[in-house]
């Protein structure tokens, strides 16, 4: 009898959370994904064309340099504007080293992911005059690419085939999506326009935001909904062509990716555009068929 008296309050605590005024612990917090206010995004990748590049491509990932796309190649760095009639120029400048930390727009917090499988956040302490740790996540895999800030969320990808999104304030995981292959290239945020300030508070700040992911097999670029991680669109390359760079968002919210062909010298910059999908969402199929209608009585 006494066990029932003890277990009943514990069950209520687990269901409804801690009493008012107590600190909410990581294993006892409100639902991670509240109900979406706006409609789920539906897009389609539209190919715009290609710009020939002087191959073979280098090992370092492509990056943005002002209004140009910079693609490391064997002879240097090919720089080209994301316009179909543009001509790439090659210089011998060194590829800049990627920044270890991602700093938030306010400059008060920074984030990073490491080869040791650690994702951590730090904040600037005025009293101590240095950065202090806010939270840390230890994962069983390495992270070769930096994380991405999407409003109040931090998203990162690693060698476990997962794209993961957590709350930037405390590291609580919101969702994780398996893309079928490991990810060592940086992921990108689309579009580049700032979110509507009327809907920028809390989780509504990521509604309409898209994450662009290129798995290491290079066969496709995947668009994920930053709100819950669902796949929005996929663009597949026909074999033997493969993407060899992250997806870069260029002016006009177009998407540029370097790709290679069967031969090392065959290389190009592929330009894509995400456009609203006109396809209607699939109608859910019920598990059971409709209930049979009762037959009318014959009166006998």
C-alpha distance (Angstrom), angle and dihedral (degrees) to the residues before:
residue distance angle dihedral
X1 . . .
X2 3.76 . .
X3 3.82 90.9 .
X4 3.79 90.5 58.8
X5 3.79 90.3 51.3
X6 3.82 90.5 53.1
X7 3.80 98.2 42.2
X8 3.80 95.6 49.1
X9 3.84 95.2 66.6
X10 3.81 90.3 43.9
X11 3.79 91.5 53.4
X12 3.79 90.9 50.2
X13 3.82 90.5 48.7
X14 3.82 91.8 51.7
X15 3.80 92.3 48.7
X16 3.78 101.3 44.8
X17 3.82 103.0 23.6
X18 3.78 132.1 -125.1
X19 3.82 121.3 -25.0
X20 3.79 117.9 -91.1
X21 3.78 113.8 -74.8
X22 3.81 96.6 25.8
X23 3.81 122.1 114.4
X24 3.80 114.6 -99.3
X25 3.80 110.8 -123.7
X26 3.84 124.8 -146.3
X27 3.82 91.8 -104.7
X28 3.80 93.6 48.9
X29 3.78 114.6 47.6
X30 3.84 136.2 121.3
X31 3.81 119.8 -76.2
X32 3.80 109.5 -61.0
X33 3.79 96.2 -135.1
X34 3.80 115.0 40.9
X35 3.76 119.2 -161.5
X36 3.78 113.7 -66.9
X37 3.80 114.2 -111.8
X38 3.79 99.0 -160.3
X39 3.81 131.4 43.9
X40 3.79 120.2 -79.4
X41 3.83 111.2 -99.4
X42 3.81 118.7 -108.0
X43 3.81 118.3 -170.5
X44 3.78 141.4 162.4
X45 3.82 127.7 -147.4
X46 3.80 110.1 -120.3
X47 3.85 116.7 -164.1
X48 3.82 113.3 -134.3
X49 3.80 100.3 -178.7
X50 3.80 143.5 -86.9
X51 3.80 138.4 -86.1
X52 3.81 115.8 -147.6
X53 3.82 114.7 -120.7
X54 3.82 130.4 -160.9
X55 3.82 101.6 -107.5
X56 2.88 156.9 -122.6
X57 3.79 97.8 72.3
X58 3.79 121.3 -132.9
X59 3.79 127.1 -119.8
X60 3.83 97.0 -112.6
X61 3.82 116.2 88.8
X62 3.79 121.8 -104.3
X63 3.81 117.1 -104.2
X64 3.79 142.0 -176.7
X65 3.81 118.6 -94.7
X66 3.80 107.8 -174.7
X67 3.80 107.4 -62.1
X68 3.82 92.4 -17.6
X69 3.78 134.6 84.1
X70 3.81 112.0 -127.2
X71 3.80 115.6 -153.6
X72 3.83 119.6 -176.3
X73 3.81 110.3 -130.5
X74 3.79 133.7 175.2
X75 3.82 92.5 -93.6
X76 3.81 97.1 45.2
X77 3.80 133.0 -74.5
X78 3.81 120.3 -27.2
X79 3.80 111.6 -146.8
X80 3.78 121.1 -166.0
X81 3.79 138.9 157.6
X82 3.77 114.2 -118.1
X83 3.81 93.2 -108.9
X84 3.80 123.1 117.6
X85 3.83 93.2 -129.1
X86 3.83 94.0 46.9
X87 3.80 121.6 118.6
X88 3.82 117.7 -141.9
X89 3.79 119.1 -128.5
X90 3.79 123.0 -156.5
X91 3.79 124.2 -143.4
X92 3.79 132.0 174.2
X93 3.79 97.4 -123.8
X94 3.78 116.9 136.8
X95 3.78 120.3 -104.7
X96 3.83 108.2 -108.2
X97 3.79 116.7 -116.9
X98 3.81 112.9 -110.2
X99 3.78 116.8 -107.0
X100 3.81 113.4 -103.7
X101 3.80 95.0 -145.8
X102 3.81 132.1 50.2
X103 3.82 109.9 -147.9
X104 3.81 121.9 -155.3
X105 3.84 118.9 -121.1
X106 3.82 91.2 -100.7
X107 3.80 92.4 54.4
X108 3.81 92.3 -131.9
X109 3.79 99.4 103.9
X110 3.79 134.8 39.1
X111 3.80 135.1 -171.4
X112 3.78 138.2 -162.5
X113 3.81 143.5 171.4
X114 3.80 123.1 -146.7
X115 3.80 142.4 -154.7
X116 3.79 87.7 -111.8
X117 3.80 90.6 65.5
X118 3.80 98.4 -102.8
X119 3.80 127.4 138.1
X120 3.77 113.6 -171.8
X121 3.79 142.7 169.2
X122 3.79 128.4 -149.4
X123 3.79 133.0 -172.2
X124 3.79 130.0 -156.3
X125 3.79 113.6 -106.4
X126 3.80 114.1 -151.5
X127 3.79 91.2 -166.9
X128 3.81 95.1 51.6
X129 3.82 95.1 32.5
X130 3.79 91.4 -135.7
X131 3.79 143.9 80.0
X132 3.82 116.1 -80.9
X133 3.79 127.9 -167.7
X134 3.81 118.1 -100.5
X135 3.80 99.6 -179.7
X136 3.81 141.2 -22.5
X137 3.81 135.6 -152.4
X138 3.82 121.0 -159.5
X139 3.81 113.5 -157.8
X140 3.84 129.9 -175.2
X141 3.80 92.4 -122.3
X142 3.79 140.1 58.0
X143 3.80 126.2 -100.2
X144 3.81 112.5 -145.5
X145 3.81 96.3 171.9
X146 3.82 129.0 61.2
X147 3.82 120.1 -109.0
X148 3.80 123.8 -106.0
X149 3.80 127.2 -131.2
X150 3.81 114.2 -137.2
X151 3.78 108.6 179.7
X152 3.82 107.8 -67.4
X153 3.81 92.1 -8.6
X154 3.79 136.9 84.1
X155 3.80 117.2 -148.9
X156 3.80 126.2 -169.3
X157 3.81 139.8 167.8
X158 3.79 133.4 -152.0
X159 3.77 148.6 169.5
X160 3.83 92.5 -70.8
X161 3.85 90.3 79.3
X162 3.82 90.3 -111.4
X163 3.78 134.6 124.6
X164 3.81 106.3 -156.6
X165 3.79 130.4 -168.5
X166 3.82 124.0 -163.0
X167 3.78 136.7 172.7
X168 3.80 107.4 -87.3
X169 3.81 90.6 -144.2
X170 3.80 98.7 59.0
X171 3.84 110.8 -0.1
X172 3.83 95.2 -112.3
X173 3.80 108.2 158.5
X174 3.80 115.4 -117.1
X175 3.79 102.1 177.4
X176 3.80 144.4 -22.6
X177 3.81 126.6 -153.6
X178 3.81 125.6 -161.6
X179 3.83 110.7 -141.6
X180 3.80 95.9 -175.0
X181 3.80 99.7 -109.6
X182 3.76 138.1 49.7
X183 3.81 119.7 -85.8
X184 3.78 123.4 -139.8
X185 3.82 98.9 150.9
X186 3.83 120.7 87.2
X187 3.79 117.2 -93.9
X188 3.80 119.6 -132.4
X189 3.78 137.4 -142.1
X190 3.81 120.1 -129.2
X191 2.99 134.0 -131.7
X192 3.79 109.1 31.8
X193 3.81 93.6 -150.8
X194 3.81 114.2 103.2
X195 3.82 115.8 -106.8
X196 3.78 120.9 -98.3
X197 3.84 105.8 -83.4
X198 3.82 89.2 -140.2
X199 3.80 89.2 64.9
X200 3.81 101.3 30.4
X201 3.80 97.9 101.3
X202 3.80 119.0 107.4
X203 3.78 118.5 -37.4
X204 3.82 92.3 -12.2
X205 3.80 86.3 72.5
X206 3.82 90.2 76.5
X207 3.80 99.3 46.2
X208 3.79 107.3 121.0
X209 3.83 93.5 16.2
X210 3.81 117.2 128.1
X211 3.82 131.3 -158.6
X212 3.82 117.6 -146.9
X213 3.80 115.0 -149.5
X214 3.82 130.6 -176.2
X215 3.83 110.9 -168.3
X216 3.79 117.6 -144.9
X217 3.81 93.9 -103.2
X218 3.84 86.5 68.5
X219 3.79 92.4 -145.5
X220 3.79 95.5 122.4
X221 3.78 148.9 3.4
X222 3.80 115.1 -127.1
X223 3.81 128.1 -155.1
X224 3.81 114.6 -150.9
X225 3.79 127.6 -169.1
X226 3.81 104.7 -115.9
X227 3.80 89.9 -149.0
X228 3.81 99.5 64.6
X229 3.82 106.2 -7.4
X230 3.80 98.2 -110.1
X231 3.81 117.9 150.4
X232 3.78 111.6 -100.6
X233 3.81 101.0 177.7
X234 3.82 141.0 -14.0
X235 3.80 129.0 -155.3
X236 3.82 114.7 -162.3
X237 3.79 124.4 -159.9
X238 3.82 116.9 -141.0
X239 3.79 113.0 -115.3
X240 2.98 135.1 -71.2
X241 3.81 89.5 28.3
X242 3.79 115.7 89.5
X243 3.79 135.8 -177.2
X244 3.80 111.8 -111.9
X245 3.80 101.5 -176.4
X246 3.78 141.7 46.6
X247 3.79 119.2 -90.7
X248 3.81 108.3 -92.1
X249 3.81 121.4 -158.9
X250 3.81 108.0 -139.1
X251 3.83 131.0 -174.0
X252 3.77 112.1 -56.1
X253 3.81 89.8 33.8
X254 3.78 90.2 -87.0
X255 3.79 119.7 147.8
X256 3.82 124.6 -124.8
X257 3.81 125.7 -166.5
X258 3.79 131.2 172.3
X259 3.78 114.5 -131.2
X260 3.78 136.0 -174.5
X261 3.78 131.2 -149.5
X262 3.77 137.1 -147.3
X263 3.82 90.8 -70.5
X264 3.80 120.8 52.7
X265 3.81 92.0 -125.6
X266 3.79 92.7 56.7
X267 3.81 105.8 91.0
X268 3.78 136.5 144.6
X269 3.79 143.5 169.0
X270 3.81 109.5 -115.3
X271 3.81 117.8 -149.6
X272 3.80 119.7 -155.0
X273 3.77 137.2 172.8
X274 3.80 130.8 -154.1
X275 3.79 110.7 -135.1
X276 3.81 129.2 178.5
X277 3.79 110.4 -88.8
X278 3.80 117.1 -118.6
X279 3.78 92.9 -161.7
X280 3.77 115.1 111.3
X281 3.79 116.9 -121.6
X282 3.78 114.3 -99.7
X283 3.78 114.9 -94.4
X284 3.80 110.7 -120.6
X285 3.79 112.9 -111.9
X286 3.82 113.1 -135.0
X287 3.77 116.5 -125.0
X288 3.79 92.4 -134.0
X289 3.77 124.7 43.3
X290 3.81 122.2 -116.8
X291 3.76 115.9 -67.5
X292 3.82 112.3 -99.4
X293 3.76 115.1 -105.3
X294 3.78 115.2 -114.7
X295 3.76 112.3 -103.9
X296 3.75 117.3 -117.1
X297 3.75 115.1 -107.4
X298 3.82 114.4 -105.3
X299 3.78 91.2 -144.9
X300 3.79 93.7 -119.8
